[in-house]
Amino acid sequence: MPRHRTSPRVRRRLLLGVAGLVVAVVLSGAAVLTATAAPDSTTIATDRAPGAVAAAATPDEPAAPSTPRPAPSPVRVADAAPVTASAPNRLLVPSIGVDVDVMDLGLTGTGTLEVPPGAFPAGWYVGSPTPGELGPAVLAGHVSWNGTPGVFERLAELEAGDRVSVVREDGRVADFTVTRTAQYPKDRFPTDAVYGDIDRAGLRLITCGGLDAATSTYEDNVVVYARLTGTRRR
């Protein structure tokens, strides 16, 4: 799929046009992103002092995931300054063994989000900021594909403090620190918190979760929230 740039204004229109994007599933176990109505309500708490990441929610971290997790120990995060736009080429998540290419994901003719054509690679939604740019960059991938483990098979294992790096076309590496991993029923996906504007450079990694063994379908979405904590040259 050819890469293409979109201006911030165009990206904003695309984002608003798919404000209800959530991760659904098909029987094969592949994650599919599709447009739905936004949740009736989204609880978003006020931010804490800069640099403190604890169990409470920040504006880009919903307060009430459907599957509670043990409260992580506080992680000190110093936000790095956003950088100019540049598309992602590669995603690295060392703690779960991810080192893969990143492809562009646009919208289909019916308004649903395109998905990677197989278990790999990961995909960047071109209607979101580029990783390292101001706002929440959105990357999606399959947890499984026709019985084959997908790029985000172990995404739910990520914990606060884990490192995520994105290699960009301009030669920079954007380093992010995970602040939260949450799981939500598909019909209560926190659209505003995942796709909405934030005052820093952030990252969202999304896949399916909550496998129902009886039906072989995924009932939930797993979302990893991370903040830009540095950039460097390769």
Kinemage of the C-alpha trace (Angstrom):
@kinemage 1
@onewidth
@group {chain A} dominant
@subgroup {mainchain}
@vectorlist {calphas} color= white
{ca met a 1} P 0.000 0.000 0.000
{ca pro a 2} L 1.595 3.339 -0.996
{ca arg a 3} L 2.313 5.808 1.765
{ca his a 4} L 0.718 9.230 1.705
{ca arg a 5} L 0.853 12.295 3.921
{ca thr a 6} L -2.182 14.006 5.347
{ca ser a 7} L -2.270 17.512 6.753
{ca pro a 8} L -3.308 18.010 10.408
{ca arg a 9} L -6.621 19.418 9.204
{ca val a 10} L -7.290 16.398 6.979
{ca arg a 11} L -6.240 14.035 9.748
{ca arg a 12} L -8.642 15.769 12.133
{ca arg a 13} L -11.529 15.376 9.659
{ca leu a 14} L -10.715 11.687 9.217
{ca leu a 15} L -10.532 11.212 12.957
{ca leu a 16} L -13.838 12.913 13.595
{ca gly a 17} L -15.409 10.907 10.786
{ca val a 18} L -14.513 7.663 12.514
{ca ala a 19} L -14.903 8.837 16.104
{ca gly a 20} L -16.426 5.499 17.034
{ca leu a 21} L -13.688 3.212 15.749
{ca val a 22} L -13.438 0.080 17.849
{ca val a 23} L -11.862 -3.310 17.440
{ca ala a 24} L -14.323 -6.019 16.458
{ca val a 25} L -13.594 -9.631 15.583
{ca val a 26} L -14.350 -12.280 13.014
{ca leu a 27} L -14.555 -15.998 13.640
{ca ser a 28} L -11.011 -16.547 12.466
{ca gly a 29} L -9.797 -14.543 15.444
{ca ala a 30} L -8.478 -11.695 13.320
{ca ala a 31} L -8.965 -8.185 14.647
{ca val a 32} L -11.053 -5.895 12.456
{ca leu a 33} L -11.472 -2.185 13.080
{ca thr a 34} L -14.914 -0.924 12.283
{ca ala a 35} L -16.950 2.236 12.793
{ca thr a 36} L -19.640 2.247 15.450
{ca ala a 37} L -21.449 4.815 17.550
{ca ala a 38} L -19.403 6.371 20.322
{ca pro a 39} L -20.091 5.173 23.859
{ca asp a 40} L -22.859 6.987 25.737
{ca ser a 41} L -20.370 8.198 28.308
{ca thr a 42} L -16.638 8.210 28.874
{ca thr a 43} L -15.200 8.884 32.316
{ca ile a 44} L -12.012 10.917 32.130
{ca ala a 45} L -10.285 12.147 35.259
{ca thr a 46} L -8.160 15.272 35.535
{ca asp a 47} L -4.407 14.990 35.079
{ca arg a 48} L -1.873 14.748 37.859
{ca ala a 49} L 1.330 16.640 38.286
{ca pro a 50} L 3.676 16.279 35.252
{ca gly a 51} L 5.892 13.235 35.396
{ca ala a 52} L 3.761 11.125 37.756
{ca val a 53} L 2.086 8.067 36.312
{ca ala a 54} L 0.111 5.990 38.809
{ca ala a 55} L -3.070 3.931 38.912
{ca ala a 56} L -5.404 6.911 38.560
{ca ala a 57} L -6.426 8.030 35.079
{ca thr a 58} L -5.079 10.959 33.055
{ca pro a 59} L -7.013 12.692 30.238
{ca asp a 60} L -5.684 10.170 27.722
{ca glu a 61} L -6.119 7.190 30.053
{ca pro a 62} L -9.715 6.097 30.855
{ca ala a 63} L -10.564 5.729 34.515
{ca ala a 64} L -12.494 2.463 34.407
{ca pro a 65} L -11.329 -0.405 32.183
{ca ser a 66} L -13.712 -3.343 32.087
{ca thr a 67} L -11.080 -5.811 33.264
{ca pro a 68} L -9.424 -4.430 36.411
{ca arg a 69} L -5.683 -4.911 36.677
{ca pro a 70} L -3.507 -4.708 39.793
{ca ala a 71} L -2.497 -1.114 40.418
{ca pro a 72} L 1.024 -0.641 39.034
{ca ser a 73} L 3.762 0.965 41.047
{ca pro a 74} L 4.120 4.646 40.142
{ca val a 75} L 6.328 5.197 37.104
{ca arg a 76} L 8.107 8.499 36.688
{ca val a 77} L 7.662 9.737 33.133
{ca ala a 78} L 9.183 12.939 31.788
{ca asp a 79} L 7.365 13.830 28.574
{ca ala a 80} L 9.605 14.626 25.614
{ca ala a 81} L 8.793 17.493 23.281
{ca pro a 82} L 6.784 16.468 20.189
{ca val a 83} L 8.608 16.362 16.865
{ca thr a 84} L 7.509 17.083 13.326
{ca ala a 85} L 5.486 14.590 11.305
{ca ser a 86} L 7.179 11.547 9.793
{ca ala a 87} L 5.545 8.206 9.001
{ca pro a 88} L 6.477 5.091 10.984
{ca asn a 89} L 8.552 2.349 9.359
{ca arg a 90} L 9.094 -0.132 12.168
{ca leu a 91} L 7.731 -0.963 15.613
{ca leu a 92} L 9.830 -2.446 18.426
{ca val a 93} L 8.448 -3.679 21.747
{ca pro a 94} L 11.321 -5.631 23.330
{ca ser a 95} L 9.441 -6.936 26.375
{ca ile a 96} L 7.020 -8.931 24.192
{ca gly a 97} L 9.395 -9.740 21.331
{ca val a 98} L 7.886 -7.413 18.714
{ca asp a 99} L 10.158 -6.106 15.936
{ca val a 100} L 8.071 -5.603 12.809
{ca asp a 101} L 7.425 -3.369 9.840
{ca val a 102} L 4.557 -0.886 9.949
{ca met a 103} L 2.179 -0.339 7.045
{ca asp a 104} L -0.335 2.438 6.393
{ca leu a 105} L -3.990 1.859 7.261
{ca gly a 106} L -6.605 4.130 5.731
{ca leu a 107} L -10.369 3.922 5.474
{ca thr a 108} L -12.352 1.631 3.198
{ca gly a 109} L -15.171 2.840 0.989
{ca thr a 110} L -17.652 1.990 3.731
{ca gly a 111} L -15.834 4.035 6.358
{ca thr a 112} L -14.217 1.140 8.205
{ca leu a 113} L -10.537 1.090 8.975
{ca glu a 114} L -8.301 -1.025 6.782
{ca val a 115} L -6.468 -3.836 8.553
{ca pro a 116} L -3.166 -5.592 7.881
{ca pro a 117} L -3.618 -8.421 5.362
{ca gly a 118} L -2.371 -11.107 7.723
{ca ala a 119} L -0.931 -11.840 11.152
{ca phe a 120} L 1.877 -9.368 10.403
{ca pro a 121} L 2.791 -6.489 10.123
{ca ala a 122} L 1.349 -3.814 12.410
{ca gly a 123} L -0.501 -0.883 10.868
{ca trp a 124} L -0.574 2.860 11.511
{ca tyr a 125} L -3.887 4.670 11.052
{ca val a 126} L -3.016 7.575 8.723
{ca gly a 127} L -5.843 9.669 10.181
{ca ser a 128} L -3.935 9.876 13.449
{ca pro a 129} L -0.729 11.819 14.163
{ca thr a 130} L 2.557 10.182 13.265
{ca pro a 131} L 4.420 8.646 16.229
{ca gly a 132} L 6.260 11.417 18.048
{ca glu a 133} L 3.999 14.143 16.693
{ca leu a 134} L 1.613 16.013 19.020
{ca gly a 135} L -1.440 13.868 19.722
{ca pro a 136} L -2.227 10.150 19.930
{ca ala a 137} L -0.644 8.032 17.193
{ca val a 138} L -2.726 4.880 16.665
{ca leu a 139} L -1.217 1.520 15.706
{ca ala a 140} L -3.321 -1.622 15.337
{ca gly a 141} L -2.541 -5.263 14.757
{ca his a 142} L -3.998 -8.738 14.907
{ca val a 143} L -3.852 -10.826 18.051
{ca ser a 144} L -4.272 -13.881 15.815
{ca trp a 145} L -5.057 -14.640 12.198
{ca asn a 146} L -6.629 -17.918 11.070
{ca gly a 147} L -5.129 -19.675 14.064
{ca thr a 148} L -1.703 -18.088 13.638
{ca pro a 149} L -0.369 -15.847 16.426
{ca gly a 150} L -0.497 -12.213 15.363
{ca val a 151} L 1.894 -9.331 15.860
{ca phe a 152} L 0.044 -8.278 19.026
{ca glu a 153} L -0.488 -11.757 20.468
{ca arg a 154} L 1.181 -10.672 23.726
{ca leu a 155} L 0.094 -7.035 23.779
{ca ala a 156} L -1.945 -7.482 26.980
{ca glu a 157} L 1.261 -8.390 28.835
{ca leu a 158} L 2.654 -4.856 28.576
{ca glu a 159} L 2.968 -3.040 31.891
{ca ala a 160} L 3.631 0.521 33.020
{ca gly a 161} L 7.278 1.342 32.425
{ca asp a 162} L 7.756 -0.918 29.395
{ca arg a 163} L 9.461 0.653 26.378
{ca val a 164} L 7.976 0.960 22.895
{ca ser a 165} L 10.049 2.380 20.040
{ca val a 166} L 8.965 3.466 16.580
{ca val a 167} L 11.480 3.949 13.765
{ca arg a 168} L 10.346 6.796 11.521
{ca glu a 169} L 11.000 7.639 7.880
{ca asp a 170} L 13.088 10.687 8.855
{ca gly a 171} L 15.643 8.481 10.615
{ca arg a 172} L 14.498 9.356 14.107
{ca val a 173} L 13.452 6.776 16.663
{ca ala a 174} L 10.540 7.830 18.869
{ca asp a 175} L 10.775 6.169 22.284
{ca phe a 176} L 7.585 5.774 24.317
{ca thr a 177} L 6.995 4.581 27.862
{ca val a 178} L 3.875 2.563 28.602
{ca thr a 179} L 1.674 4.146 31.255
{ca arg a 180} L -1.303 1.799 31.198
{ca thr a 181} L -2.749 -1.323 29.595
{ca ala a 182} L -6.526 -1.713 29.696
{ca gln a 183} L -9.211 -4.027 28.335
{ca tyr a 184} L -12.742 -2.960 27.358
{ca pro a 185} L -15.870 -4.619 25.979
{ca lys a 186} L -16.252 -3.612 22.347
{ca asp a 187} L -19.530 -1.821 23.052
{ca arg a 188} L -17.883 0.328 25.738
{ca phe a 189} L -14.772 1.323 23.847
{ca pro a 190} L -13.428 4.677 25.214
{ca thr a 191} L -13.382 6.484 21.885
{ca asp a 192} L -12.533 9.945 23.201
{ca ala a 193} L -9.663 8.726 25.349
{ca val a 194} L -8.115 6.667 22.560
{ca tyr a 195} L -8.593 8.935 19.547
{ca gly a 196} L -9.185 12.359 21.110
{ca asp a 197} L -6.756 15.267 21.287
{ca ile a 198} L -4.094 15.277 24.018
{ca asp a 199} L -1.524 17.897 24.977
{ca arg a 200} L 1.506 15.666 24.420
{ca ala a 201} L 2.862 13.112 21.978
{ca gly a 202} L 1.219 9.787 22.784
{ca leu a 203} L 0.831 6.308 21.373
{ca arg a 204} L -2.048 3.821 21.311
{ca leu a 205} L -1.549 0.139 20.492
{ca ile a 206} L -4.819 -1.701 19.867
{ca thr a 207} L -5.816 -5.314 19.353
{ca cys a 208} L -8.496 -7.792 20.406
{ca gly a 209} L -8.796 -9.521 23.766
{ca gly a 210} L -11.177 -11.503 25.920
{ca leu a 211} L -11.334 -14.697 23.890
{ca asp a 212} L -14.566 -16.630 24.377
{ca ala a 213} L -13.444 -20.244 24.081
{ca ala a 214} L -16.988 -21.445 23.445
{ca thr a 215} L -17.480 -19.246 20.378
{ca ser a 216} L -13.837 -18.631 19.365
{ca thr a 217} L -14.542 -14.903 19.232
{ca tyr a 218} L -12.919 -11.986 20.988
{ca glu a 219} L -15.293 -9.966 23.158
{ca asp a 220} L -12.977 -7.109 24.148
{ca asn a 221} L -10.337 -4.679 22.969
{ca val a 222} L -6.896 -4.347 24.525
{ca val a 223} L -5.471 -0.823 24.457
{ca val a 224} L -1.959 0.142 25.504
{ca tyr a 225} L -1.377 3.815 26.327
{ca ala a 226} L 2.130 5.281 26.116
{ca arg a 227} L 3.798 8.680 26.224
{ca leu a 228} L 6.759 9.990 24.244
{ca thr a 229} L 9.793 10.071 26.513
{ca gly a 230} L 12.579 10.633 24.013
{ca thr a 231} L 13.741 10.768 20.413
{ca arg a 232} L 17.076 9.815 18.940
{ca arg a 233} L 18.869 9.211 15.682
{ca arg a 234} L 19.465 5.610 14.659
